[in-house]
Amino acid sequence: MPTIISVIIFILLGLFLIYLFLIMPRMFHRADRGPFMGYWYAHRGFHDNKGPAPENSLSAFKKAVEKGYGIELDVQLTKDKKVVVFHDNDLKRVCGIDCSVNLKTYEELQELRICSSEEKIPLFEEVLNLIRGRVPLIVEIKMVDASTEVCELANEILTGYSGKYCVESFHPMAVKWFKDHRPELMRGQLSSNFAKDSGKKENTGEILVHYLLGNVICRPDFIAYSCDHVNNFSFFLTRLMGALPVAWTVKSRERLNNIHSKYKLFIFEGFSPEDK
C-alpha cells in the first residue's frame, strides 16, 4: 500500500503538472518572430512628455521611425467607437481632464492636447499611415471591461496594414480573441506583480495575470513581463517552454545591463539604448 508521503508527493506532482498546463505558451505552429528581432522598441514612441513629442503622439512615432526603433503603442475605443492611440483609461494625467477616454467622442478628444504640447490624440489609422511599415510594431490592446469590441475594430484596421506588427494585452480575453481570429499573428501576454506596483492587494484577475494562469485560454507566443519583477517563477517557466521574453519598460542603461540576459526584446523609454 502507498505511504502517506508517496500519496502527498503524487498529489503535489499532479498539481504542478496542472500548473504547467495552465501557464503553457503556444507550443506548436508558433508565429514567426523573426521580423521582430534585432530592434529596440520605443515605449509609446520615442517620446518626451516635457517636450514637443509626448507619448503616443505622431511626433514621437516619427522620431522613433527616424532612429530605426520599433514602436510599442496603445489602442482603445472612444465613445463613438473610433480606435485611438492612447494609454491611460482616463485623460487626467496626460490631458488634465478627469474623464474616461471611452466617454468622449473622437471629435471631443481633438479639443485636447497631449502633455501641454501641440499634439492631439491620434487615430490608429493616422499612426499606421505615418509609420508605413518602416519599423515593426507592438500593439497593446486596452480593454476596460470584458467586451472585445476594441479587438475587432483594431483588427479591421490592421488587416489593411502591410507592415509587421504583433499584439499584446494585459487582458487574457484580448489575447484569446487574436488566438481565435488571427492565429497566424504573434500575440503576447502582458504581466507584472501588481501588488508591488500599486501597493494594493491584487484582485482575482490580477492574480491570474500576475502568475500567467490565463495563458490556458490564450496560449501566447511571448510574455511581456515587467523588468522590475524579472524573477517571477511563472515567467521563468514560460521562458523554459519557449515563450519569447519581452521586457517592459526599461528606463535606464543600468537597468538594461542588469536584465539583459533574461529577455530577448526590450521596450524602453527615457534614454537611447544604443548609446553606451
C-alpha positions in Angstrom: 0.0 0.0 0.0 1.3 3.5 -0.8 2.5 5.5 2.2 1.1 8.9 3.1 4.3 10.5 1.9 4.1 8.9 -1.5 0.4 10.0 -1.8 1.4 13.6 -1.0 4.2 13.5 -3.5 1.8 12.2 -6.1 -0.8 14.9 -5.4 1.9 17.6 -5.5 3.3 16.3 -8.7 -0.2 16.3 -10.2 -0.9 19.9 -9.1 2.5 21.0 -10.5 1.6 19.4 -13.9 -1.8 21.2 -13.9 0.1 24.5 -13.1 2.4 23.9 -16.0 -0.6 23.2 -18.3 -2.2 26.5 -17.2 0.8 28.7 -17.8 2.0 27.0 -21.0 2.6 29.3 -24.0 1.8 28.3 -27.6 3.8 25.2 -28.2 3.0 24.3 -31.8 2.6 26.3 -35.0 4.1 29.3 -33.4 4.1 32.7 -35.2 7.2 33.9 -37.0 9.2 36.0 -34.5 12.0 36.8 -37.0 10.7 40.2 -38.2 10.6 41.5 -34.7 14.1 40.5 -33.6 17.0 42.9 -33.6 15.0 46.0 -32.7 14.8 48.2 -29.7 11.1 49.2 -29.1 10.3 52.8 -28.1 7.6 52.8 -25.4 4.7 54.9 -26.8 7.1 56.2 -29.4 10.5 58.0 -28.8 8.8 60.5 -26.5 9.5 63.2 -24.0 6.4 64.3 -22.1 8.0 67.7 -21.3 8.8 68.4 -24.9 7.1 68.7 -28.3 7.0 64.9 -28.9 5.0 63.5 -25.9 3.9 59.8 -25.5 1.7 58.2 -28.2 1.9 61.3 -30.4 2.6 61.5 -34.1 5.8 63.4 -33.4 7.0 60.7 -31.0 6.3 58.0 -33.6 8.1 60.0 -36.3 11.2 60.3 -34.1 11.2 56.6 -33.4 11.0 55.7 -37.1 13.8 58.2 -37.9 16.0 56.4 -35.4 15.1 53.0 -36.6 13.4 51.9 -33.4 10.4 49.5 -33.3 7.4 51.0 -31.6 5.1 50.0 -28.8 1.8 51.8 -28.7 -1.6 51.5 -27.1 -5.1 51.4 -28.7 -8.5 51.8 -27.2 -12.0 53.0 -28.2 -13.8 56.3 -27.9 -17.4 56.8 -27.2 -18.2 56.8 -30.9 -16.1 53.6 -31.5 -13.1 55.2 -33.1 -9.8 53.4 -32.4 -7.4 56.0 -30.9 -3.8 55.6 -29.8 -3.7 56.5 -26.1 -2.5 54.7 -23.0 -4.5 55.6 -19.8 -8.1 54.7 -19.4 -8.7 58.3 -18.3 -7.5 61.7 -19.6 -6.3 63.2 -16.3 -2.6 62.5 -16.3 -2.0 63.3 -20.0 -4.6 65.9 -20.8 -5.7 67.3 -17.5 -9.3 66.3 -17.8 -10.9 64.0 -15.2 -12.9 61.8 -17.6 -12.5 58.4 -19.2 -11.5 58.1 -22.8 -14.5 56.0 -23.7 -16.9 58.7 -22.5 -15.6 61.2 -25.1 -16.2 61.2 -28.8 -13.2 61.4 -31.1 -14.3 65.0 -32.1 -14.3 65.9 -28.4 -10.9 64.4 -27.9 -9.5 66.6 -30.7 -10.1 69.7 -28.5 -7.4 68.4 -26.0 -3.7 68.4 -26.2 -1.2 65.8 -25.0 1.0 66.9 -22.1 0.7 70.6 -22.8 2.2 70.1 -26.3 0.6 70.9 -29.6 0.0 67.2 -30.3 -3.6 65.8 -30.5 -4.7 62.2 -29.7 -4.3 60.4 -33.0 -6.4 57.8 -34.7 -4.9 54.4 -35.1 -5.1 54.8 -38.9 -3.1 58.1 -38.7 -0.3 56.4 -36.9 -0.2 53.5 -39.3 -0.2 55.8 -42.3 2.8 57.7 -40.7 4.8 54.6 -39.9 4.1 52.8 -43.3 5.8 49.6 -42.3 9.2 51.1 -41.9 9.6 49.6 -38.4 7.8 46.7 -36.6 5.0 47.5 -34.1 3.9 46.0 -30.8 0.2 47.0 -30.4 -1.2 46.9 -26.9 -4.9 46.3 -26.8 -6.5 48.3 -23.9 -9.7 46.6 -22.7 -11.6 48.4 -19.9 -14.2 45.6 -19.5 -15.0 42.2 -20.9 -16.0 43.5 -24.3 -13.6 42.5 -27.1 -15.0 45.2 -29.5 -11.7 47.0 -29.5 -10.0 43.8 -30.7 -12.5 43.6 -33.6 -12.2 47.2 -34.7 -8.4 47.4 -34.3 -8.1 44.2 -36.3 -10.2 45.6 -39.1 -7.6 48.4 -39.4 -4.6 46.2 -39.0 -5.7 43.8 -41.7 -5.2 46.6 -44.2 -1.7 47.4 -43.0 1.3 45.9 -44.9 3.9 46.4 -42.1 5.0 43.9 -39.5 3.0 44.0 -36.2 2.2 41.8 -33.2 -0.4 42.3 -30.5 -0.3 42.2 -26.7 -2.6 42.9 -23.8 -2.9 42.6 -20.0 -6.4 41.1 -20.6 -6.2 37.4 -21.5 -9.5 37.7 -23.3 -8.0 40.2 -25.7 -5.1 37.9 -26.4 -7.6 35.0 -26.8 -9.5 37.0 -29.4 -6.5 37.1 -31.6 -5.8 33.5 -30.9 -9.2 32.6 -32.2 -9.4 35.1 -35.1 -5.8 35.7 -36.2 -3.9 32.6 -35.2 -1.0 33.4 -37.6 -0.3 36.6 -35.7 2.3 36.8 -33.0 0.5 37.5 -29.7 1.7 38.3 -26.2 0.5 38.3 -22.6 1.5 41.4 -20.6 2.1 40.9 -16.9 3.6 42.3 -13.7 3.5 42.0 -9.9 0.5 44.3 -9.5 0.6 44.3 -5.7 4.2 45.6 -5.6 3.5 48.1 -8.4 0.4 49.6 -6.7 0.9 48.8 -3.1 -2.6 47.4 -3.0 -3.9 43.8 -2.7 -4.3 42.1 -6.0 -7.8 41.2 -7.2 -8.6 37.8 -8.7 -8.0 38.9 -12.2 -4.7 40.5 -11.3 -3.6 37.3 -9.5 -4.3 35.2 -12.6 -2.4 37.6 -14.9 0.5 38.0 -12.4 1.1 34.2 -12.4 0.3 33.8 -16.1 -2.6 31.4 -15.3 -4.7 33.0 -18.1 -2.3 31.5 -20.6 -4.5 28.5 -20.6 -7.1 30.3 -22.7 -4.8 32.5 -24.9 -1.6 30.5 -25.4 0.7 33.5 -26.0 3.8 33.5 -28.2 5.6 35.9 -26.0 5.4 37.1 -22.4 5.9 40.9 -21.9 6.8 40.9 -18.2 7.8 44.0 -16.1 11.5 44.3 -15.9 11.0 45.2 -12.2 9.8 41.6 -11.5 12.1 39.5 -13.7 12.4 36.7 -11.2 8.7 35.7 -11.2 8.6 31.9 -11.3 5.8 31.6 -13.8 7.8 33.9 -16.1 10.9 31.7 -15.7 9.0 28.5 -16.6 7.3 30.0 -19.7 10.8 31.1 -20.9 11.9 27.4 -20.5 8.9 26.4 -22.5 9.9 28.6 -25.4 7.9 31.8 -24.9 9.7 34.9 -26.2 10.6 37.1 -23.1 9.9 40.8 -23.7 11.0 43.5 -21.1 8.9 46.5 -20.2 9.6 49.2 -19.5 13.4 49.7 -19.3 14.2 53.3 -18.2 18.0 53.4 -18.0 21.1 51.9 -19.4 21.9 50.5 -15.9 18.6 48.6 -15.8 19.1 47.3 -19.3 22.5 45.9 -18.4 21.1 44.2 -15.3 18.3 42.4 -17.0 19.8 41.9 -20.5 20.3 38.1 -20.1 16.7 37.5 -19.1 14.9 39.0 -22.1 15.1 38.9 -25.9 13.2 42.0 -26.8 13.2 45.3 -24.9 10.7 48.1 -24.6 12.4 51.3 -23.4 11.8 54.9 -22.7 13.8 57.9 -21.4 17.2 57.1 -22.9 18.7 55.8 -26.2 19.6 52.1 -25.7 22.2 52.0 -28.4 24.2 54.8 -26.7 26.9 53.4 -24.4 
